[in-house]
Amino acid sequence: MTQTEIIQQLQEIFRDVLDNDSIVLSNTTCAADIEEWDSLANVQLIVEIESELGVRFTSGELISWKNVGEMASCIASKI
């Protein structure tokens, strides 16, 4: 699965969890770019991403991400 395909899947998960169909993700998208992406939503996003994509993240991985691109790269390394 390519980085682009992963980001497309993440976009659908973000739209569903955050209930906002206008969300468009890119490699540089971060929490500050999406109003609904707060700390509680972040937990919900991680749970859904792990469930949908069949991956598990360590706490170290979670706190190291600065944007969606880094998240997607981590997912790519696990698939």
N, C-alpha and C positions, 0 to 999 in steps of 0.2 A: 504494500500500500504506500502510495507516495505522500509526501508532505501536503500537497494540495488536496488529495482525497481525504486525508485525516482532518484537515481544516474544514472541509465541506461537511464531514460527519459531525465535527465539533459544533459547527454553525447550527445544524439542526437541533443538537442537544441544547445549546444555549437558547435558541428560540423557544424550545419547548419548556425548559426549566424556568426561564425568565419571562415567559409568556409575552414575547415581543417578536413578531414576525419580520420586523424591519432590521434586525441585527445582521450585520455583515462583518464577518471576521477576516482578519489578515494576519500575517506573521507578527505585525507590530501592535495589534490590538491588546490593550491592557485593561484592568478593572476600571481605571479612571475614565476610560472611553465609553463605558456602558453604564448608564445611570442605575440600572437594576442590579448590577454586579457588586453586591456588598458582601460582608463576611459570611452571613447566613446563606446567601445564594451561592457563595463559593463552595461551601460544604455540600450543598445540594448538587451542584455541578459536578464535583469530584465523585460523589457517590454514583451519579447517573453515568458519567463517563466510564468509570470502572465497570459498572454493570453492562453497559451497551457494548463496550469494546473488549471486555474480557481481560482487563489489565488491573494491576494493583500498584499503587504508588507508595513510596516511603515518605515519611514526614520531611526528610531532607530534600527530596525531589520537589515536594509541594512548595516549600518555602524558597527554593532556589529560582523558581520560574519568575521571569519579569514580564512575559507576554505570551500570547497564544502560540507564537512560533516555537518558543522553548518548550511549551507544553506538548505541542505536536511532535517535536523532535524526540522527546522522552517517550511518547507513545510509540513512535516509529521504532525505537530501540527495543521495545517490549513485544512487538507484534511479529 
